[in-house]
Amino acid sequence: MKSVALAVVLILGSLLLSVTLEFPEFGDPGAPASLHVSPRYIENSMADTAVPNIVTAILADYRGFDTMFETTVIFAAGLACFFLLRVVRRRAPEACLYRHIPTDMTIRIEKGGRLPQTCSEFVRIDSVWVPYDLIIHMTSRLIVPFIQLFALYVIAHGHHSPGGGFQGGVILGSAFILFAVCHNLRMTIRRFSEKTSALLCSLGVIIYAGTGVMCLLQGSNFLDYGALAGLLGVDRIMARSHGIMMVEIGVAIAVTAVMVSIYYNLSSAGRQDEGL
């Protein structure tokens, strides 16, 4: 059976490689894409969509179906990591480590013991102990808000400058991951819970697909943003620009939530209790 599978792979692989020999050379100005496709977008995207960034116009408008399914693939990746790695039933740790904030001393509490609920001078640390570093913690607290602000800028200005939903979502997700690395996973989950991440993963895809459904309800084609002109109170060209912005926000939300969700499960082996 393995020999048959290997033979099939080799035959199909050879066919695919032979077909690539018929492709135009890289950068060939006489290639069909250079003669027909690229000039069409370059010459008409601004007039069609009122979006100066041609890349954003192509990704979110002309090939909006493809980008929607790319967002769905990212969502599916987050689901796969959840089902493969998430440990629902967690065993209680044998012992917990706590840092005494005023003295920076570390204490160990065995299984069954616990600190008083009103005690605020101790903070739990991971069993794989990492020394507390005030500089790293304070620097991350100062940097993270600026990273998040820059991520929002990249999302909002994806029409007019390099950026967009995917890029902004990655930057925004990296801000939460940086906070988790510089502090701990539990503190990050308290601020951005697993439930919130799951809801936002779904919400991002729903915003994208819902924009297309709104176009259908207006009697036009799926993801034909011009149909939203009446709802938005603008002309059809500007409606396409606003429609692109709507789906880019959906992409950013989905990418951010999936990145954080995957990090939670990978860094903690699905337990979401301890991890970088």
Secondary structure, DSSP 8 states (H G I E B T S, - for coil): -HHHHHHHHHHHHHHHHHHHTTS--TT-TTSHIIIIIHHHHHHHHHHHH--S-HHHHIIIIITHHHHHHHHHHHHHHHHHHHHHH--SS----SEEEEEETTTTEEEEEETT----TT--SEEEE-SS-----HHHHHHHHHHHHHHHHHHHHHHHTTTTSS--HHHHHHHHHHHHHHHHHHS-HHHHHHHS-HHHHHHHHHHHHHHHHHHHHHHHHTTS-TT-GGGGHHHHTS-HHHHHHHHHHHHHHHHHHHHHHHHHHHHHHHHTTT--SS--
